[in-house]
């Protein structure tokens, strides 16, 4: 199995959509109920069924890395807790995102450099090919889209001031999020979210 995949390119954290998918997952829907919610009821409010299916599939895979308690926290808690748990789920689902946070973001932070730069991404992807040969087969368009989505995720999670400036603004991890991750031995995820501070 490959270490990295490009699946994250299908979307950023999408907090509102993620909350709706989390609520749906808490009902433990069968495939028919899932399809009805996504395609007929259009709970994600997308223009086409294809877009709804693609984003719902990504969010379901991402959110299934968390347990029902975390899903309830995403649905019920304040934005800070919700978005940090969504970031944790994204890291669990995409080692590409996690490794970028550990290797690139954290290094910039340690060197007291104020912002990310596109060259960081090029160097990172080049390094990734040494860990996973399949990365070499990604098109330039795929690589560009991945960088765009990862930057957007970091901006949504308040790790960057904005996707445009790419200025580093690492937040403190909410104590409840830290407790949840610690209780579930999520050492890698905690490293990704906290070594950037």
Beta strands, then each sheet from edge to edge (+ up, - down):
end
